Amino acid sequence: MKKIFIITFAMLLGATFIFNSCKKSVEKIYVSPAIVHIANPISDTTTGGTLAGTMLAGHTYNISRDITINPGDTLWLQSGVTVCLSGAVSVIVKGALISLGTQAFPNWFTVCNVSKVNTISQSENPGTDPAYHGYWTGINCDTSCTLLVLKWTHIEFGGASFPVTENFVGGTQGKTSYCILFQNPNGDFIMEDSWLYGALDDAVRVQNGRLSVMRSTFEKAGSTGGDCINVKSGSVGDMAYNLFVGTATDGTKASNKGGIAPECNINMYNNTYIDGGYRQAAIGRGGDINYEQGAEGMAYNNLIVNCKFGFRIVGNPTFADTLNMHYGYNYGYGDSASVVEQMYPTGYVTELYAYVVPVPSHTGATYDPVNGTPAYNDDSLAGKNNPMFVNFPLPEPGIVHLYDISYVTPGTLAPFTTTNANSYDFHLMSNSPALGIGYTNFSPLNLISSGVKATSYAPVLTLPNKDMGCYPSDGSGNQH
């Protein structure tokens, strides 16, 4: 089987939209944090329990019971820390959790005796892939949690059902967990340069809170349903330069469901979405970008490749806040007619200017959002507008049905043969048509609290780039 990558399509913005100006210089996206020194070093003999202090650089912690961080307490991870979780244990954060891995020495929350499966034979049955098993119940931030920081940190194999009712809001016995849950509208969630692999439902659920998710990689999120990043009312922030591979439903989703102020407002820019939506059976759902139920935001310069359905702006009866939606300059590609015919999912109100590629005038557009008529039905677009990755073949060789594709970790086994060990490179070739056609006259929301911005673990923003997707040619984006 093969691994497919989805690329969001960049589009022209209407002249009536007003945007904040931003400087066009490129900000450095990686600053190696100093090793954290805290008065309470935590022994690597601990098996869990109530913890506060510092997990030490280079140590491995074997955790077999819940970790609880009480209100007012902080658990720090220096770089190169491995947390091995066994059994359906939770990391319950009532105070703050700060994981400061580095590019050279990342941190891990994982199941150390489980291996990833990247072989073709696993691709058609999520039930046999350990990515969808759910070995532990994730990092669960209670409503009192003020801060969750994950930098250069791997989160793997989460999503188990809670075996008992846990001591935090949402930890109900029998409920499927998320890999990461954040739910304080006055708290801050920062996830940068990190990796999330495997989930049964949503990989990341932000029930409410301020967030900045930058330059991270999400793979195999959701078994037969679930989004990579699903945010609700009271959530505001940025999702940029992330790579989404093989999600069950959406890569990035914003919904104002829940009625908590402020209105859900999310900027999604310069992300790359690859092969999303094929494990989700629902019609019109699955693949890349989704705004619904009163959510607002901006979405530009995204690269969407071979997703089951395209850019989704929901209309009646659960309208997105279309009066405050600004999007365009996105880039779309599909190997097959079934993909290109759903770049504007049937029945939704996504405007034709959502994409700069394919050019709307080339699609034979007949879009009627009231009656749900597809935007176009142009089989000739299949396989056209190849964004030209440095090392990944498009169209996919040997693929008969896109739902047959396996999702292989970038840099490991290539999908088109069990013996090919080539390393993929999803940067764009120097002559790619996806270079230099984006829109940069807007700014990140950058709404993380000023107190956190003043610390050594402050979010490091990468500004919008005119190149499509998460790997711009100037090297400022995703570093994975």
One Martini backbone bead per residue (centre of mass of N, CA, C, O) as a GRO file, in nm:
protein
  480
    1MET     BB    1   0.103   0.030   0.005
    2LYS     BB    2   0.031   0.379   0.038
    3LYS     BB    3   0.134   0.705   0.083
    4ILE     BB    4  -0.049   1.001   0.138
    5PHE     BB    5  -0.065   1.348   0.044
    6ILE     BB    6  -0.194   1.654   0.161
    7ILE     BB    7  -0.281   1.961  -0.008
    8THR     BB    8  -0.330   2.277   0.038
    9PHE     BB    9  -0.503   2.544  -0.110
   10ALA     BB   10  -0.428   2.839  -0.259
   11MET     BB   11  -0.584   3.175  -0.238
   12LEU     BB   12  -0.768   3.438  -0.316
   13LEU     BB   13  -0.847   3.742  -0.178
   14GLY     BB   14  -1.075   3.951  -0.100
   15ALA     BB   15  -1.079   4.300  -0.115
   16THR     BB   16  -1.271   4.340   0.146
   17PHE     BB   17  -1.057   4.241   0.319
   18ILE     BB   18  -0.917   4.275   0.647
   19PHE     BB   19  -0.572   4.308   0.746
   20ASN     BB   20  -0.306   4.249   0.915
   21SER     BB   21  -0.002   4.345   0.923
   22CYS     BB   22   0.323   4.202   0.825
   23LYS     BB   23   0.618   4.102   0.840
   24LYS     BB   24   0.846   3.941   0.594
   25SER     BB   25   1.026   3.830   0.774
   26VAL     BB   26   1.211   3.567   0.905
   27GLU     BB   27   1.171   3.363   1.167
   28LYS     BB   28   1.313   3.189   1.395
   29ILE     BB   29   1.210   2.844   1.486
   30TYR     BB   30   1.476   2.772   1.669
   31VAL     BB   31   1.523   2.729   2.024
   32SER     BB   32   1.737   2.618   2.249
   33PRO     BB   33   1.681   2.511   2.549
   34ALA     BB   34   1.759   2.520   2.853
   35ILE     BB   35   1.832   2.352   3.113
   36VAL     BB   36   1.640   2.250   3.366
   37HIS     BB   37   1.636   2.382   3.706
   38ILE     BB   38   1.524   2.201   3.989
   39ALA     BB   39   1.484   2.129   4.326
   40ASN     BB   40   1.305   1.857   4.230
   41PRO     BB   41   1.419   1.572   4.165
   42ILE     BB   42   1.325   1.284   3.978
   43SER     BB   43   1.315   0.967   4.009
   44ASP     BB   44   1.348   0.675   3.798
   45THR     BB   45   1.172   0.491   4.016
   46THR     BB   46   0.918   0.593   3.948
   47THR     BB   47   0.551   0.501   3.886
   48GLY     BB   48   0.410   0.764   4.000
   49GLY     BB   49   0.174   0.985   4.092
   50THR     BB   50   0.250   1.257   4.275
   51LEU     BB   51   0.394   1.531   4.088
   52ALA     BB   52   0.693   1.743   4.137
   53GLY     BB   53   0.926   1.879   3.909
   54THR     BB   54   1.212   1.689   3.769
   55MET     BB   55   1.288   1.541   3.479
   56LEU     BB   56   1.578   1.396   3.372
   57ALA     BB   57   1.819   1.401   3.165
   58GLY     BB   58   1.826   1.085   2.997
   59HIS     BB   59   1.584   0.957   3.134
   60THR     BB   60   1.388   0.673   3.244
   61TYR     BB   61   1.028   0.630   3.287
   62ASN     BB   62   0.831   0.388   3.460
   63ILE     BB   63   0.480   0.389   3.409
   64SER     BB   64   0.191   0.228   3.607
   65ARG     BB   65   0.059   0.501   3.706
   66ASP     BB   66  -0.077   0.770   3.773
   67ILE     BB   67  -0.030   1.107   3.696
   68THR     BB   68  -0.022   1.394   3.925
   69ILE     BB   69  -0.080   1.749   3.892
   70ASN     BB   70  -0.121   1.988   4.096
   71PRO     BB   71  -0.226   2.269   4.193
   72GLY     BB   72   0.063   2.480   4.149
   73ASP     BB   73   0.212   2.266   3.997
   74THR     BB   74   0.521   2.133   3.837
   75LEU     BB   75   0.617   1.949   3.544
   76TRP     BB   76   0.937   1.874   3.433
   77LEU     BB   77   1.122   1.835   3.118
   78GLN     BB   78   1.393   1.756   3.009
   79SER     BB   79   1.603   1.650   2.791
   80GLY     BB   80   1.583   1.315   2.697
   81VAL     BB   81   1.302   1.205   2.788
   82THR     BB   82   1.150   0.892   2.898
   83VAL     BB   83   0.804   0.786   2.893
   84CYS     BB   84   0.687   0.481   3.012
   85LEU     BB   85   0.375   0.330   2.938
   86SER     BB   86   0.158   0.122   3.141
   87GLY     BB   87  -0.129   0.090   3.079
   88ALA     BB   88  -0.427   0.284   3.159
   89VAL     BB   89  -0.279   0.562   3.187
   90SER     BB   90  -0.251   0.891   3.334
   91VAL     BB   91  -0.200   1.241   3.268
   92ILE     BB   92  -0.271   1.469   3.527
   93VAL     BB   93  -0.348   1.822   3.482
   94LYS     BB   94  -0.383   2.088   3.728
   95GLY     BB   95  -0.142   2.254   3.649
   96ALA     BB   96   0.179   2.193   3.509
   97LEU     BB   97   0.330   2.111   3.181
   98ILE     BB   98   0.689   2.083   3.085
   99SER     BB   99   0.833   2.000   2.764
  100LEU     BB  100   1.199   2.025   2.684
  101GLY     BB  101   1.289   1.946   2.414
  102THR     BB  102   1.506   1.869   2.144
  103GLN     BB  103   1.635   1.806   1.846
  104ALA     BB  104   1.860   1.615   1.966
  105PHE     BB  105   1.663   1.578   2.251
  106PRO     BB  106   1.394   1.429   2.274
  107ASN     BB  107   1.079   1.354   2.390
  108TRP     BB  108   0.875   1.089   2.564
  109PHE     BB  109   0.539   0.950   2.518
  110THR     BB  110   0.518   0.597   2.562
  111VAL     BB  111   0.535   0.256   2.438
  112CYS     BB  112   0.820   0.063   2.465
  113ASN     BB  113   0.689  -0.238   2.363
  114VAL     BB  114   0.597  -0.080   2.094
  115SER     BB  115   0.560  -0.100   1.748
  116LYS     BB  116   0.565   0.018   1.452
  117VAL     BB  117   0.355  -0.002   1.155
  118ASN     BB  118   0.490   0.003   0.797
  119THR     BB  119   0.330  -0.204   0.642
  120ILE     BB  120   0.125  -0.293   0.390
  121SER     BB  121  -0.055  -0.522   0.535
  122GLN     BB  122  -0.203  -0.297   0.740
  123SER     BB  123  -0.381  -0.081   0.571
  124GLU     BB  124  -0.694  -0.223   0.583
  125ASN     BB  125  -0.659  -0.267   0.921
  126PRO     BB  126  -0.688  -0.097   1.209
  127GLY     BB  127  -0.724  -0.344   1.414
  128THR     BB  128  -0.396  -0.434   1.359
  129ASP     BB  129  -0.298  -0.152   1.453
  130PRO     BB  130  -0.131  -0.003   1.717
  131ALA     BB  131  -0.221   0.295   1.665
  132TYR     BB  132  -0.544   0.182   1.738
  133HIS     BB  133  -0.548   0.065   2.037
  134GLY     BB  134  -0.491   0.199   2.311
  135TYR     BB  135  -0.270   0.208   2.586
  136TRP     BB  136  -0.341   0.502   2.683
  137THR     BB  137  -0.499   0.815   2.832
  138GLY     BB  138  -0.315   1.051   2.835
  139ILE     BB  139  -0.315   1.407   2.835
  140ASN     BB  140  -0.496   1.554   3.113
  141CYS     BB  141  -0.650   1.861   3.132
  142ASP     BB  142  -0.783   2.036   3.351
  143THR     BB  143  -0.960   2.325   3.437
  144SER     BB  144  -0.689   2.418   3.615
  145CYS     BB  145  -0.503   2.427   3.387
  146THR     BB  146  -0.251   2.664   3.277
  147LEU     BB  147  -0.020   2.458   3.143
  148LEU     BB  148   0.098   2.338   2.812
  149VAL     BB  149   0.423   2.209   2.713
  150LEU     BB  150   0.541   2.104   2.379
  151LYS     BB  151   0.882   2.029   2.297
  152TRP     BB  152   1.016   1.804   2.128
  153THR     BB  153   0.759   1.580   2.138
  154HIS     BB  154   0.647   1.256   2.191
  155ILE     BB  155   0.319   1.113   2.107
  156GLU     BB  156   0.206   0.774   2.185
  157PHE     BB  157  -0.056   0.538   2.185
  158GLY     BB  158  -0.321   0.660   2.241
  159GLY     BB  159  -0.685   0.613   2.341
  160ALA     BB  160  -0.797   0.489   2.574
  161SER     BB  161  -1.007   0.367   2.795
  162PHE     BB  162  -1.147   0.431   3.088
  163PRO     BB  163  -1.146   0.213   3.359
  164VAL     BB  164  -1.208   0.468   3.527
  165THR     BB  165  -1.298   0.732   3.709
  166GLU     BB  166  -1.149   1.024   3.685
  167ASN     BB  167  -0.984   1.322   3.839
  168PHE     BB  168  -1.149   1.471   3.588
  169VAL     BB  169  -1.275   1.642   3.340
  170GLY     BB  170  -1.381   1.363   3.128
  171GLY     BB  171  -1.305   1.088   3.311
  172THR     BB  172  -1.496   0.856   3.207
  173GLN     BB  173  -1.596   0.559   3.227
  174GLY     BB  174  -1.539   0.423   2.895
  175LYS     BB  175  -1.409   0.656   2.771
  176THR     BB  176  -1.254   0.786   2.512
  177SER     BB  177  -0.956   0.908   2.468
  178TYR     BB  178  -0.714   1.142   2.437
  179CYS     BB  179  -0.396   1.237   2.393
  180ILE     BB  180  -0.506   1.543   2.416
  181LEU     BB  181  -0.626   1.759   2.685
  182PHE     BB  182  -0.787   2.086   2.678
  183GLN     BB  183  -0.984   2.308   2.942
  184ASN     BB  184  -0.883   2.631   2.960
  185PRO     BB  185  -0.967   2.956   2.879
  186ASN     BB  186  -0.707   3.062   3.079
  187GLY     BB  187  -0.514   2.887   2.914
  188ASP     BB  188  -0.205   2.723   2.785
  189PHE     BB  189  -0.120   2.584   2.454
  190ILE     BB  190   0.192   2.428   2.357
  191MET     BB  191   0.294   2.305   2.022
  192GLU     BB  192   0.632   2.217   1.921
  193ASP     BB  193   0.813   2.018   1.723
  194SER     BB  194   0.618   1.770   1.720
  195TRP     BB  195   0.470   1.437   1.791
  196LEU     BB  196   0.186   1.238   1.661
  197TYR     BB  197   0.094   0.887   1.728
  198GLY     BB  198  -0.189   0.780   1.733
  199ALA     BB  199  -0.548   0.695   1.753
  200LEU     BB  200  -0.899   0.668   1.803
  201ASP     BB  201  -0.956   0.961   1.811
  202ASP     BB  202  -0.874   1.234   1.901
  203ALA     BB  203  -0.567   1.365   1.943
  204VAL     BB  204  -0.672   1.672   1.978
  205ARG     BB  205  -0.843   1.844   2.253
  206VAL     BB  206  -0.992   2.172   2.258
  207GLN     BB  207  -1.232   2.291   2.453
  208ASN     BB  208  -1.046   2.526   2.578
  209GLY     BB  209  -0.822   2.791   2.477
  210ARG     BB  210  -0.495   2.879   2.433
  211LEU     BB  211  -0.311   2.848   2.113
  212SER     BB  212   0.002   2.679   1.981
  213VAL     BB  213   0.052   2.506   1.665
  214MET     BB  214   0.385   2.417   1.558
  215ARG     BB  215   0.574   2.218   1.355
  216SER     BB  216   0.407   1.949   1.340
  217THR     BB  217   0.339   1.584   1.358
  218PHE     BB  218   0.066   1.387   1.216
  219GLU     BB  219  -0.019   1.033   1.271
  220LYS     BB  220  -0.270   0.819   1.273
  221ALA     BB  221  -0.546   0.971   1.333
  222GLY     BB  222  -0.765   0.766   1.396
  223SER     BB  223  -0.956   0.513   1.307
  224THR     BB  224  -1.288   0.578   1.212
  225GLY     BB  225  -1.232   0.845   1.382
  226GLY     BB  226  -1.127   1.163   1.400
  227ASP     BB  227  -0.906   1.420   1.482
  228CYS     BB  228  -0.627   1.589   1.522
  229ILE     BB  229  -0.756   1.894   1.559
  230ASN     BB  230  -1.004   1.977   1.811
  231VAL     BB  231  -1.197   2.274   1.844
  232LYS     BB  232  -1.369   2.488   2.063
  233SER     BB  233  -1.514   2.685   2.253
  234GLY     BB  234  -1.280   2.924   2.375
  235SER     BB  235  -1.089   2.901   2.122
  236VAL     BB  236  -0.755   3.041   2.054
  237GLY     BB  237  -0.543   3.054   1.749
  238ASP     BB  238  -0.266   2.856   1.612
  239MET     BB  239  -0.210   2.667   1.291
  240ALA     BB  240   0.125   2.585   1.181
  241TYR     BB  241   0.340   2.389   0.998
  242ASN     BB  242   0.183   2.123   0.962
  243LEU     BB  243   0.174   1.762   0.950
  244PHE     BB  244  -0.072   1.550   0.781
  245VAL     BB  245  -0.115   1.189   0.820
  246GLY     BB  246  -0.377   0.981   0.797
  247THR     BB  247  -0.649   1.081   0.877
  248ALA     BB  248  -0.972   1.006   0.942
  249THR     BB  249  -1.047   1.304   0.913
  250ASP     BB  250  -0.934   1.581   1.024
  251GLY     BB  251  -0.682   1.795   1.080
  252THR     BB  252  -0.845   2.079   1.106
  253LYS     BB  253  -1.073   2.197   1.369
  254ALA     BB  254  -1.357   2.432   1.396
  255SER     BB  255  -1.574   2.487   1.687
  256ASN     BB  256  -1.846   2.655   1.876
  257LYS     BB  257  -1.907   2.437   2.059
  258GLY     BB  258  -2.054   2.522   2.402
  259GLY     BB  259  -2.071   2.850   2.470
  260ILE     BB  260  -1.780   2.968   2.505
  261ALA     BB  261  -1.599   3.231   2.582
  262PRO     BB  262  -1.483   3.285   2.310
  263GLU     BB  263  -1.495   3.261   1.997
  264CYS     BB  264  -1.397   3.053   1.774
  265ASN     BB  265  -1.044   3.124   1.674
  266ILE     BB  266  -0.866   3.012   1.375
  267ASN     BB  267  -0.548   2.982   1.243
  268MET     BB  268  -0.474   2.833   0.912
  269TYR     BB  269  -0.130   2.789   0.808
  270ASN     BB  270   0.099   2.626   0.634
  271ASN     BB  271  -0.017   2.342   0.571
  272THR     BB  272   0.000   1.976   0.546
  273TYR     BB  273  -0.217   1.746   0.365
  274ILE     BB  274  -0.228   1.380   0.384
  275ASP     BB  275  -0.445   1.142   0.325
  276GLY     BB  276  -0.739   1.217   0.417
  277GLY     BB  277  -1.051   1.036   0.526
  278TYR     BB  278  -1.054   0.700   0.471
  279ARG     BB  279  -1.185   0.611   0.772
  280GLN     BB  280  -1.435   0.784   0.696
  281ALA     BB  281  -1.779   0.734   0.619
  282ALA     BB  282  -1.871   1.007   0.599
  283ILE     BB  283  -2.014   1.243   0.414
  284GLY     BB  284  -1.799   1.523   0.364
  285ARG     BB  285  -1.579   1.388   0.560
  286GLY     BB  286  -1.242   1.438   0.525
  287GLY     BB  287  -0.879   1.561   0.553
  288ASP     BB  288  -0.851   1.882   0.663
  289ILE     BB  289  -1.056   2.148   0.658
  290ASN     BB  290  -1.268   2.282   0.939
  291TYR     BB  291  -1.568   2.483   0.960
  292GLU     BB  292  -1.802   2.528   1.241
  293GLN     BB  293  -2.042   2.630   1.455
  294GLY     BB  294  -1.934   2.952   1.460
  295ALA     BB  295  -1.664   2.961   1.342
  296GLU     BB  296  -1.347   3.125   1.301
  297GLY     BB  297  -1.105   3.256   1.049
  298MET     BB  298  -0.791   3.163   0.890
  299ALA     BB  299  -0.697   3.029   0.546
  300TYR     BB  300  -0.363   2.976   0.426
  301ASN     BB  301  -0.122   2.811   0.238
  302ASN     BB  302  -0.236   2.533   0.184
  303LEU     BB  303  -0.160   2.178   0.143
  304ILE     BB  304  -0.357   1.949  -0.062
  305VAL     BB  305  -0.328   1.582  -0.075
  306ASN     BB  306  -0.536   1.330  -0.132
  307CYS     BB  307  -0.811   1.399  -0.023
  308LYS     BB  308  -1.131   1.306   0.009
  309PHE     BB  309  -1.182   1.600   0.116
  310GLY     BB  310  -1.213   1.929   0.125
  311PHE     BB  311  -1.277   2.235   0.193
  312ARG     BB  312  -1.474   2.310   0.498
  313ILE     BB  313  -1.781   2.497   0.494
  314VAL     BB  314  -2.042   2.523   0.698
  315GLY     BB  315  -2.381   2.516   0.685
  316ASN     BB  316  -2.671   2.423   0.695
  317PRO     BB  317  -2.740   2.443   1.040
  318THR     BB  318  -2.403   2.483   1.115
  319PHE     BB  319  -2.273   2.754   1.081
  320ALA     BB  320  -2.033   2.928   1.012
  321ASP     BB  321  -1.859   3.235   1.049
  322THR     BB  322  -1.871   3.388   0.750
  323LEU     BB  323  -1.821   3.695   0.830
  324ASN     BB  324  -1.525   3.580   0.976
  325MET     BB  325  -1.412   3.460   0.709
  326HIS     BB  326  -1.072   3.389   0.588
  327TYR     BB  327  -0.984   3.274   0.255
  328GLY     BB  328  -0.708   3.129   0.060
  329TYR     BB  329  -0.444   3.028  -0.124
  330ASN     BB  330  -0.487   2.732  -0.195
  331TYR     BB  331  -0.368   2.386  -0.254
  332GLY     BB  332  -0.470   2.135  -0.497
  333TYR     BB  333  -0.459   1.766  -0.508
  334GLY     BB  334  -0.537   1.484  -0.744
  335ASP     BB  335  -0.528   1.166  -0.875
  336SER     BB  336  -0.846   1.166  -0.880
  337ALA     BB  337  -1.172   1.230  -0.949
  338SER     BB  338  -1.281   1.189  -0.655
  339VAL     BB  339  -1.110   1.425  -0.547
  340VAL     BB  340  -1.158   1.677  -0.734
  341GLU     BB  341  -1.481   1.661  -0.689
  342GLN     BB  342  -1.413   1.727  -0.351
  343MET     BB  343  -1.281   2.008  -0.293
  344TYR     BB  344  -1.592   2.078  -0.287
  345PRO     BB  345  -1.803   1.983  -0.081
  346THR     BB  346  -2.098   1.859  -0.081
  347GLY     BB  347  -2.321   2.097   0.079
  348TYR     BB  348  -2.136   2.341   0.101
  349VAL     BB  349  -1.993   2.696   0.140
  350THR     BB  350  -1.754   2.695  -0.023
  351GLU     BB  351  -1.565   2.901  -0.191
  352LEU     BB  352  -1.399   2.938  -0.494
  353TYR     BB  353  -1.150   3.107  -0.354
  354ALA     BB  354  -0.998   2.887  -0.184
  355TYR     BB  355  -0.836   2.849  -0.455
  356VAL     BB  356  -0.553   2.881  -0.673
  357VAL     BB  357  -0.524   2.560  -0.676
  358PRO     BB  358  -0.729   2.535  -0.878
  359VAL     BB  359  -0.850   2.727  -1.105
  360PRO     BB  360  -1.173   2.805  -1.125
  361SER     BB  361  -1.182   2.839  -1.446
  362HIS     BB  362  -1.079   2.520  -1.474
  363THR     BB  363  -1.348   2.360  -1.341
  364GLY     BB  364  -1.637   2.418  -1.429
  365ALA     BB  365  -1.810   2.587  -1.246
  366THR     BB  366  -2.137   2.494  -1.050
  367TYR     BB  367  -2.186   2.619  -0.780
  368ASP     BB  368  -2.451   2.527  -0.523
  369PRO     BB  369  -2.500   2.567  -0.189
  370VAL     BB  370  -2.808   2.529  -0.161
  371ASN     BB  371  -2.817   2.241  -0.338
  372GLY     BB  372  -2.532   2.089  -0.338
  373THR     BB  373  -2.352   2.139  -0.575
  374PRO     BB  374  -2.093   2.076  -0.724
  375ALA     BB  375  -1.839   2.277  -0.829
  376TYR     BB  376  -1.724   2.024  -0.993
  377ASN     BB  377  -1.664   1.796  -1.300
  378ASP     BB  378  -1.320   1.741  -1.361
  379ASP     BB  379  -1.132   1.483  -1.466
  380SER     BB  380  -0.881   1.642  -1.594
  381LEU     BB  381  -0.747   1.712  -1.301
  382ALA     BB  382  -0.628   1.451  -1.271
  383GLY     BB  383  -0.286   1.482  -1.199
  384LYS     BB  384  -0.282   1.780  -1.177
  385ASN     BB  385  -0.077   2.005  -1.027
  386ASN     BB  386   0.193   1.917  -0.938
  387PRO     BB  387   0.395   2.010  -0.661
  388MET     BB  388   0.671   1.874  -0.634
  389PHE     BB  389   0.840   1.675  -0.476
  390VAL     BB  390   1.150   1.575  -0.404
  391ASN     BB  391   1.042   1.274  -0.256
  392PHE     BB  392   0.747   1.199  -0.425
  393PRO     BB  393   0.504   1.025  -0.590
  394LEU     BB  394   0.316   1.181  -0.860
  395PRO     BB  395   0.137   0.974  -0.891
  396GLU     BB  396   0.051   0.689  -0.739
  397PRO     BB  397   0.194   0.395  -0.754
  398GLY     BB  398  -0.039   0.124  -0.766
  399ILE     BB  399  -0.307   0.274  -0.724
  400VAL     BB  400  -0.653   0.207  -0.709
  401HIS     BB  401  -0.726   0.287  -0.407
  402LEU     BB  402  -0.708   0.520  -0.163
  403TYR     BB  403  -0.805   0.321   0.075
  404ASP     BB  404  -0.525   0.141   0.044
  405ILE     BB  405  -0.355   0.322   0.205
  406SER     BB  406  -0.065   0.364   0.370
  407TYR     BB  407   0.086   0.500   0.674
  408VAL     BB  408   0.404   0.622   0.652
  409THR     BB  409   0.670   0.712   0.798
  410PRO     BB  410   0.868   0.948   0.747
  411GLY     BB  411   1.174   0.786   0.649
  412THR     BB  412   1.079   0.512   0.581
  413LEU     BB  413   0.904   0.308   0.433
  414ALA     BB  414   0.801   0.276   0.138
  415PRO     BB  415   0.483   0.213  -0.012
  416PHE     BB  416   0.560   0.065  -0.306
  417THR     BB  417   0.756  -0.117  -0.116
  418THR     BB  418   0.904  -0.348   0.112
  419THR     BB  419   1.225  -0.265   0.019
  420ASN     BB  420   1.201   0.036   0.018
  421ALA     BB  421   1.426   0.285   0.192
  422ASN     BB  422   1.338   0.545   0.122
  423SER     BB  423   1.344   0.894   0.175
  424TYR     BB  424   1.131   1.128   0.225
  425ASP     BB  425   1.057   1.455   0.055
  426PHE     BB  426   0.832   1.745   0.114
  427HIS     BB  427   0.965   1.926  -0.035
  428LEU     BB  428   1.011   2.163  -0.283
  429MET     BB  429   1.086   2.217  -0.578
  430SER     BB  430   1.228   2.479  -0.755
  431ASN     BB  431   0.976   2.425  -0.988
  432SER     BB  432   0.733   2.463  -0.826
  433PRO     BB  433   0.394   2.577  -0.837
  434ALA     BB  434   0.392   2.624  -0.499
  435LEU     BB  435   0.571   2.870  -0.536
  436GLY     BB  436   0.509   3.209  -0.461
  437ILE     BB  437   0.154   3.211  -0.423
  438GLY     BB  438   0.094   3.345  -0.168
  439TYR     BB  439  -0.029   3.487   0.152
  440THR     BB  440   0.101   3.759   0.392
  441ASN     BB  441  -0.136   3.983   0.486
  442PHE     BB  442  -0.097   3.849   0.785
  443SER     BB  443  -0.150   3.741   1.123
  444PRO     BB  444  -0.105   3.603   1.392
  445LEU     BB  445  -0.271   3.592   1.681
  446ASN     BB  446  -0.100   3.557   1.939
  447LEU     BB  447  -0.265   3.462   2.245
  448ILE     BB  448  -0.069   3.416   2.438
  449SER     BB  449   0.024   3.493   2.728
  450SER     BB  450   0.240   3.727   2.855
  451GLY     BB  451   0.372   3.551   3.073
  452VAL     BB  452   0.467   3.325   2.877
  453LYS     BB  453   0.623   3.511   2.671
  454ALA     BB  454   0.849   3.579   2.909
  455THR     BB  455   0.968   3.303   2.868
  456SER     BB  456   1.171   3.031   2.769
  457TYR     BB  457   0.878   2.879   2.668
  458ALA     BB  458   0.789   3.033   2.448
  459PRO     BB  459   0.650   3.091   2.169
  460VAL     BB  460   0.749   3.010   1.823
  461LEU     BB  461   0.698   3.192   1.553
  462THR     BB  462   0.568   3.147   1.221
  463LEU     BB  463   0.526   3.310   0.951
  464PRO     BB  464   0.393   3.373   0.677
  465ASN     BB  465   0.409   3.208   0.351
  466LYS     BB  466   0.427   3.196  -0.006
  467ASP     BB  467   0.457   2.907   0.039
  468MET     BB  468   0.338   2.601   0.028
  469GLY     BB  469   0.308   2.486   0.328
  470CYS     BB  470   0.548   2.341   0.572
  471TYR     BB  471   0.796   2.368   0.332
  472PRO     BB  472   0.966   2.615   0.282
  473SER     BB  473   1.244   2.730   0.099
  474ASP     BB  474   1.375   2.890   0.363
  475GLY     BB  475   1.345   2.686   0.627
  476SER     BB  476   1.107   2.796   0.846
  477GLY     BB  477   0.961   2.541   0.909
  478ASN     BB  478   0.939   2.234   0.924
  479GLN     BB  479   1.196   2.006   1.082
  480HIS     BB  480   1.116   1.692   0.996
   0.00000   0.00000   0.00000
